[in-house]
Amino acid sequence: MRRSLQLHYSTHDTILALRLSSVFFLFSSLLASHGYPVKAHIFIYAGCSQEKYQPSSPFEANLNSFLSSVVSSSSQVSYNSFSLGNGSSSPSEGTVYGLYQCRGDLKTIDCSKCIESAVNQISLVCPYSYGASLQLEGCYVRYEHIDFLGKIDTSLRYKKCSRSVSNDVEFFRRRDDVLADLQSSIGFRVSSSGLVEGFAQCIGDMSPTDCSSCLADAVGKLKSLCGSAAAADVFLAQCYARYWASGYYYSLSSDSSNEDQVGKTVAIIVGVLAGLAVLIVLLSFCRKAMGKILLNYHLQLHKFRYHLQQLLSLNYACRLIEETEASLRQRRSTLSLATKLTKHFVISDEVNEPLCH
Ligand SMILES: *[C@@H]1O[C@H](CO)[C@@H](O)[C@H](O)[C@H]1NC(C)=O
């Protein structure tokens, strides 16, 4: 009864271990299959106005209708601009001007997912703000109370420089090639030279000349602000340019390095758990094997004890026999002595004449 219970228990262990390891295999393969669309919603920067609007004001109503227009429009086109409440009949305090721009290489479905995420975040990041801009990896949303649409603005919004590359002439030549190519962008452009890659994006309503001059400005800032960085990003109000040395970029961006960390941690956990599972399986087999060996040993011990007992009792019997033989020998000698004495008596009997008359 106890043995069958134990067997059941160890089988249960094995099944549990196998099940656990398969779950973690599935989990790790899910993590490994993340692609670009997952990255589109990654936060890059946000800017909020100091002035705040009142809840339930005309501005709030127009802002809400702007945000829902942005979401519905993003399932059709990658860029659009809106002006709400700027008619002569509307109160000027409620006017909202805004636009959105998806990265030129995003599919429409990924663009609208990114915009949805940006619209959800913008009111949380900039609550009750009269003006706000939010740049995610894949899209950009901006609104203001004053009309900024179509107006040249090359102010710096965000920059990020990685660690420096030291004295790599080849790298700087390639990087300058990429940056020169990006300046001729109309809208969105990807460029690469050797191991250096980059891309640039302008807001959708800009003329080719305005886009080029905006990007020339961005490229100038990349060189002046980030010097010899292996990867760098410069975001201006209406355009941005980014470059990286292959292999550097994703390990340098803080978000993806977090993902790498998570990946590594998961890999370690999966490794440890798989190891544990294997150990449990091995132990349960070992326990079975050990059980068999112990049982066998026990039986052998039993047999040995039986033989030993038999041997011991034989020994006892032998001793009894020896003792009996000894006493028999003693008795025989006593008997022969008695016989001799009896003979002597018989002789004295032969001279059986009265000694005294
Ligand atoms: C509202 O602003 C937009 C963008 O500047 C402009 O094109 C449009 O004509 C304006 N509408 C009115 C009624 O002023």
The ligand as a Gaussian input file, in Angstrom:
#p B3LYP/6-31G(d) Opt

LIG

0 1
 C       -9.077000      77.589000     -39.079000
 O       -7.679000      77.357000     -39.071000
 C       -7.175000      76.621000     -40.210000
 C       -5.736000      76.359000     -39.999000
 O       -4.983000      77.471000     -39.825000
 C       -7.443000      77.437000     -41.476000
 O       -7.017000      76.696000     -42.599000
 C       -8.938000      77.675000     -41.582000
 O       -9.220000      78.528000     -42.697000
 C       -9.432000      78.374000     -40.312000
 N      -10.904000      78.473000     -40.387000
 C      -11.512000      79.639000     -40.196000
 C      -13.002000      79.583000     -40.307000
 O      -10.940000      80.668000     -39.943000

